[in-house]
């Protein structure tokens, strides 16, 4: 996949090149607006998708590449849902009803995604799982450390993410920020299932770009999710859907519509 529509450089020919190389989803924006789509992390300037942005969605459908609406503004989401003939994905987004981050999806968005046939894949980032963590005041010391990281890393996003995760985890461990545990992932899965239905929920993780909750440090801990869902009474069939079956269904549906 390709995270961020800026990667196509406003050029549908470049998008076709990515598809030919095997790219099978495009996240319409990353944390900033593109020239044709508003991001949830930026001030809106396009009122969602521009006409070219809608052409991007249509071309993704034609190419058999999944439309990914994680990171986009609410209006961009609704525009993409309206234009797309194929199911869309939210590759790493959680539930706004539980953590009121703009990156998360409202219940109305979850219902719209389900009606489209798509899938929301739960993000494990602490601030997208826990409203308490997201809104907790940062001490002057933590703010100073954050500023030092920004100065040290500059435009190196990988450095900023890794150093920021280290700082947040250390602060949670020391009690300077609310501690977020992996069970929050289950709460978000359960909420999304109740709102959108079990056929429209998956796992998004974001292991390489976020602060993980305690107990879900890496992929070796993923069996905890399986065990927790089974313990809550989810059937093996439904757990398999959440673990990847729903995403495979969307991939197949998008592929079937390719070229039409």
Buried (B, 14 or more C-beta within 10 A) or exposed (E): BBBBBBBBEEEBEEBBEBBEEEBBBBBBBBEEBBEBBBBBBBEBEBEBBBEBBBBBBBBBBBBBBBBBBBBBBBBBBBBBBEBBEBBBBBBBBBBBBBBEBBBBBBBEBBBBBBEBBBBBBBBBBBBBBBBBBBEBEBEEEBEEBBEEBEEEBEEEEEBBBBBBBEBBBEBBEEEBBBBBBBBBBBBBBBBBBEBBBBBBBBBBBBBEBBBBBBEBEEEEBBEBBBEBBEEEEBEEEBBBBBBEBBBEBBBEBBBEBEEE
